[in-house]
Amino acid sequence: MIIRPRIRGFICTTAHPAGCAVNVRAQIARIAPVSNGPRKALVLGASGGYGLASRIVAGFGAGADTLGVSFERAPTATRTASAGWYNNVAFEESAAERGLYAMTLDGDAFADEMKSRVVEEIRASLGQIDLLVYSLASPMRRHPRTGVVHRSAIKPLGQTVHIKNLNQATGDVGEVDLSPATQEETAATVAVMGGEDWEFWISALLDAQVLAPGFKTVSYTYIGSQLTWPIYWKATLGKAKEDLDRAAHAIGTRLSGLHGAARVAVLKAVVTQASSAIPAVPLYLALLFKVMKAAGNHEECIDHIDRLFRTALYSDEAPVLDDVDRIRMDNWELSDAIQAEVVQRWPLVSTATLPELADLEGIRGDFLEIFGFGVTGVDYDADIDPTLGRAPN
């Protein structure tokens, strides 16, 4: 099969096995040894983005055995797998070459069944874990206690918001009106993206006695700039993120007997499939990337998580926390110099000025690379088996 990107709106429905594998191995090659890192790690949402980067740093930086959980689409003879499926295969193959344990469980991480499967695997293969990275990204969640399916809504609160927006496909800069969320939509967003499931995971692992003394857990979040706050932090997403702060403090209290710790880490803005669908965010990313690349402090996912592990999670010095005890890894993005330049460009950017003021090609390239396309050294004209020689479903 000759595999090309098929983009529908904000979604790419194909993925390239070789491109994904090259991406994973390139990230692995960038990691130097991490001192005093985790030994046995569980990563929820391990197949892409910051979750995959965390698994790479833990495994290939610290030498940790890693158990990953993700919900991916397997390939068939006529259809590619999801990018995360190929990423998981590449990670496991690379880990085997290094003699590292690496197991990935596929399924709904919100379900109690998956929690039970993970506990069984930890007991059988790891004994106990000393790190849990919570990096799930999903637009919906079936509540394991009630069976209710909650769907998140990316909307402002209180009143209609008029804001600039970028059509990433066409390069057109325009404006959109966003209607406010209802109370039900806000509550559903908190149910999907808040901290309750993180707490459920810790409860399951504590009850099973599979957490090692000194256990650490971190959940990833994003706060962003004042430019995106109307649709992000001061919106339904922000309410969900605030619930993570509540959960972190509750979990931290429960871990005191293990001398453990729970933190929320605020990360840098990056291109993801989800971020491409949030109004205003692609335009902000295009401006931000242009400014940070010029300043020499732009980070890809792997570089950012490497810095998190080295300077905050596993540093000899205590991490710098904000007023609600979050680890702030977005400090480079939100520095006065970077934000002043982005804010200055925001009212000036238009369809005509976009090439000069923003990095549209950069965010387009990052989006394609998520799915294994546009990767240097890959022959995209080659006939490739989407199943990688494995029995298709």
C-alpha positions in Angstrom: 0.0 0.0 0.0 1.2 3.5 -0.8 0.2 5.5 2.2 -0.6 9.2 1.9 -2.1 11.7 4.5 -5.8 11.9 4.3 -6.9 15.0 6.3 -10.5 15.6 7.1 -11.0 18.9 9.0 -8.9 18.6 12.1 -8.3 14.8 11.7 -5.8 12.8 9.7 -7.4 9.4 9.1 -4.2 7.6 8.0 -0.8 7.1 9.6 2.6 6.0 8.1 4.3 3.1 9.9 7.8 4.0 8.8 7.4 7.7 9.6 6.1 6.9 13.1 8.9 4.5 13.7 11.6 7.1 12.6 9.9 9.7 14.8 10.1 7.5 17.9 13.7 6.4 17.3 14.7 10.0 16.7 13.2 11.0 20.0 15.0 8.2 21.7 18.3 9.2 20.2 18.0 12.7 21.7 17.9 11.4 25.3 20.9 11.4 27.6 21.0 9.4 30.9 18.8 10.7 33.6 20.2 10.4 37.2 18.0 9.1 40.0 15.0 8.7 37.7 12.1 6.3 38.0 12.7 2.6 37.9 9.2 1.3 37.1 6.8 3.7 35.5 3.2 3.6 34.4 2.2 6.0 31.7 -1.5 6.6 30.9 -1.9 8.0 27.4 1.5 6.6 26.4 1.1 6.5 22.6 1.8 10.1 21.5 2.7 13.7 22.5 3.8 14.3 26.0 2.8 10.8 27.2 5.0 9.1 24.7 7.8 11.6 25.4 7.5 10.8 29.1 7.7 7.1 28.4 10.8 7.6 26.3 12.6 9.7 28.9 11.7 7.3 31.7 12.7 4.2 29.7 15.7 5.4 27.6 16.9 8.2 29.9 16.4 6.6 33.3 16.4 2.9 32.2 13.0 2.3 33.7 10.7 -0.6 32.9 7.5 1.0 31.5 3.9 0.0 31.3 1.8 2.1 28.9 -1.9 2.4 28.4 -3.5 3.8 25.3 -6.6 3.4 23.2 -5.5 2.9 19.5 -6.9 1.5 16.3 -5.2 -1.6 15.0 -4.4 -1.9 11.2 -6.1 -4.1 8.7 -4.8 -5.3 5.3 -6.4 -2.2 3.7 -6.4 0.4 6.4 -3.6 1.9 8.5 -3.5 1.8 12.2 -3.7 5.0 14.2 -0.4 6.7 14.7 -0.3 5.8 18.3 -0.5 2.1 17.5 2.6 2.4 15.3 4.3 4.5 18.0 3.7 1.8 20.6 5.2 -0.9 18.3 8.3 1.2 17.6 8.8 2.0 21.3 8.4 -1.7 22.3 10.8 -2.8 19.6 13.4 -0.2 20.7 13.0 -1.2 24.3 13.6 -4.9 23.5 16.8 -3.9 21.7 18.0 -2.3 25.0 16.8 -5.1 27.2 14.1 -3.0 28.8 10.7 -4.3 29.8 7.9 -2.5 27.9 4.3 -3.6 27.8 1.4 -1.6 26.3 -2.2 -2.4 27.2 -4.8 -1.2 24.7 -8.2 -0.1 25.8 -10.3 2.5 27.7 -8.2 3.9 30.5 -11.3 5.3 32.2 -12.8 1.8 32.7 -12.4 -0.1 35.9 -11.6 -3.2 33.8 -8.4 -1.5 32.5 -7.4 -0.5 36.0 -7.7 -4.2 37.0 -5.6 -5.3 34.0 -2.9 -2.8 34.9 -2.8 -4.0 38.5 -2.5 -7.6 37.3 0.4 -6.7 35.0 2.2 -4.7 37.6 2.0 -7.6 40.1 3.1 -10.1 37.5 5.9 -8.1 35.9 6.9 -5.1 37.9 6.0 -5.8 41.5 5.5 -2.1 42.3 5.7 1.2 40.4 7.4 4.4 41.5 6.0 6.8 38.9 2.6 7.3 37.3 2.3 9.8 34.5 -1.3 10.8 33.8 -1.4 12.2 30.2 -4.8 11.1 28.9 -6.5 13.2 26.2 -10.0 12.3 25.2 -13.1 14.2 24.2 -15.4 11.8 26.0 -15.5 9.5 29.1 -17.8 6.8 30.1 -18.1 7.1 33.9 -17.1 3.7 35.4 -19.5 4.1 38.3 -22.6 5.5 36.6 -22.2 4.4 33.0 -23.0 7.9 31.8 -21.1 9.1 28.7 -19.7 12.6 29.3 -18.6 14.7 26.3 -16.4 17.7 26.7 -17.3 21.1 25.2 -14.7 23.6 24.3 -16.6 26.8 25.0 -16.2 30.1 26.8 -18.1 30.9 30.0 -20.7 33.5 30.7 -20.8 35.4 27.4 -20.1 35.1 23.7 -16.5 35.5 22.8 -15.3 37.2 19.6 -11.8 36.1 18.8 -9.2 35.8 16.0 -8.8 32.4 14.4 -6.6 30.6 11.9 -7.7 28.1 9.3 -4.7 25.9 9.4 -5.5 24.2 6.1 -6.0 27.3 4.0 -3.8 29.8 5.9 -6.7 32.3 6.2 -6.9 34.5 9.3 -10.4 35.4 10.3 -12.6 35.9 13.4 -15.2 33.7 15.0 -18.0 34.1 17.6 -18.1 31.4 20.3 -21.3 31.0 22.3 -21.0 30.3 26.0 -21.3 26.9 27.6 -24.2 25.7 29.6 -23.8 24.5 33.2 -24.3 21.0 31.9 -21.6 21.3 29.3 -19.2 22.7 31.8 -19.8 19.9 34.2 -19.4 17.3 31.4 -16.0 18.9 30.5 -14.9 18.6 34.1 -16.0 15.0 34.2 -13.9 14.2 31.1 -10.8 16.3 31.7 -10.8 17.0 35.4 -9.1 15.0 38.2 -11.6 12.4 39.2 -10.2 9.6 37.0 -6.6 10.4 38.2 -8.0 9.9 41.8 -9.7 6.6 40.7 -6.3 5.3 39.4 -4.5 6.2 42.6 -7.2 4.5 44.7 -7.0 1.3 42.6 -3.2 1.2 42.8 -3.1 2.0 46.5 -5.8 -0.6 47.3 -3.7 -3.2 45.3 -0.5 -2.2 47.2 1.5 -1.8 44.0 2.9 1.7 44.8 6.5 1.8 46.0 7.7 4.0 48.8 8.5 7.5 47.5 6.0 7.0 44.6 5.5 10.1 42.5 2.6 10.9 40.2 2.2 13.9 37.8 -0.7 15.0 35.7 -0.1 17.3 32.7 -2.1 20.5 32.0 -1.9 23.7 30.1 -2.8 27.2 31.1 -1.6 29.3 28.2 -1.4 33.0 27.5 -3.9 35.8 28.1 -4.5 35.7 24.3 -6.1 32.3 24.5 -7.7 32.5 28.0 -11.2 33.4 26.7 -11.4 30.0 25.1 -9.0 28.1 27.3 -8.2 28.9 30.9 -11.2 31.1 31.6 -13.5 28.7 29.8 -14.8 25.1 30.2 -11.3 23.7 29.7 -10.0 25.9 32.5 -12.6 24.6 34.9 -11.5 21.1 34.2 -7.9 22.0 34.7 -8.7 23.7 38.0 -10.2 20.3 39.1 -6.8 18.7 38.5 -5.4 21.1 41.1 -8.0 19.9 43.6 -7.2 16.3 42.8 -3.5 16.8 43.2 -3.9 18.0 46.7 -6.2 15.2 47.6 -3.9 12.6 46.1 -0.9 14.1 47.8 -2.6 13.7 51.2 -3.4 10.0 50.4 0.2 9.3 49.4 1.7 10.7 52.7 2.0 7.3 54.2 4.3 6.3 51.3 6.2 9.6 51.5 4.9 10.1 48.0 4.0 13.2 46.0 1.4 14.3 43.4 1.9 17.3 41.2 0.3 19.0 38.3 2.8 20.1 35.7 1.9 23.0 33.5 3.5 22.3 30.1 4.3 24.3 27.0 2.0 24.7 24.0 2.6 22.2 21.3 0.7 21.0 18.2 -1.7 18.1 18.8 -4.7 16.8 17.0 -6.8 18.3 19.8 -5.1 21.7 19.8 -5.8 22.1 16.1 -9.5 22.0 16.8 -9.6 24.7 19.5 -10.4 28.1 18.1 -7.6 30.7 18.4 -5.1 28.2 19.5 -3.6 27.4 16.0 -3.0 31.1 15.4 -1.4 31.5 18.8 0.8 28.5 18.2 1.9 29.8 14.8 2.9 33.2 16.4 4.5 31.6 19.5 6.6 29.2 17.5 8.0 31.9 15.2 8.9 34.0 18.3 10.4 31.2 20.3 12.4 29.8 17.4 13.9 33.2 16.8 14.7 33.4 20.5 16.3 30.0 20.5 14.2 28.5 23.2 11.5 26.6 21.3 11.1 23.0 22.5 9.6 19.9 21.0 7.7 17.5 23.2 10.7 15.3 23.9 12.9 18.2 24.8 10.3 19.7 27.1 9.7 16.5 29.0 13.4 15.9 29.3 13.7 19.2 31.0 10.8 18.4 33.3 12.4 15.2 34.5 15.8 16.7 34.9 14.9 20.0 36.5 11.7 19.2 38.4 10.6 15.6 38.9 14.1 14.1 39.5 16.3 17.1 40.4 18.4 17.2 43.5 16.7 20.6 44.2 13.0 21.0 45.0 11.0 22.1 42.0 9.8 25.7 41.7 6.1 25.8 42.3 3.4 28.4 41.8 0.9 29.6 44.3 -1.2 26.4 44.0 1.8 24.1 44.0 1.9 23.4 40.2 5.2 22.7 38.5 5.5 25.5 35.9 7.3 24.2 32.9 5.7 26.9 30.7 8.0 29.5 32.1 9.9 29.9 28.8 6.6 30.3 26.8 5.2 32.8 29.3 8.4 34.8 29.8 7.9 38.6 29.5 10.0 38.9 26.4 8.3 36.0 24.5 4.7 37.1 25.5 5.4 40.8 24.7 6.4 39.9 21.2 3.5 37.5 20.6 1.0 40.1 22.0 2.4 42.8 19.8 2.0 40.6 16.7 -1.6 39.4 17.5 -3.5 42.5 16.3 -1.1 42.8 13.3 -1.5 39.3 12.0 -3.8 38.8 9.0 -3.9 36.4 6.0 -1.5 38.8 4.2 0.9 39.2 7.1 0.8 35.6 8.4 4.0 34.4 6.5 6.0 37.3 8.0 4.7 37.1 11.6 3.9 33.5 12.2 5.2 30.0 11.5 2.3 28.4 9.6 4.5 25.9 7.9 6.0 24.9 11.2 2.7 24.0 12.8 1.5 22.3 9.6 4.7 20.2 9.6 4.3 19.3 13.3 0.7 18.2 12.6 1.7 15.9 9.8 4.6 14.4 11.8 2.1 13.3 14.5 0.9 10.8 11.9 4.3 9.9 10.5 4.2 12.2 7.4 6.8 14.7 6.3 9.6 12.9 8.2 13.1 13.1 6.8 14.5 9.9 5.5 11.2 8.1 4.8 10.3 6.9 1.4 6.7 7.8 1.0 6.5 6.2 -2.4 7.4 2.8 -1.1 4.8 0.0 -1.0 4.3 -0.8 2.7 2.3 -3.3 4.6 0.2 -1.4 7.1 0.0 -4.4 9.4 3.8 -4.6 9.7 3.5 -8.3 9.1 1.2 -8.8 12.0 -2.1 -10.6 11.6 -4.7 -8.0 10.7 -8.0 -7.8 12.5 
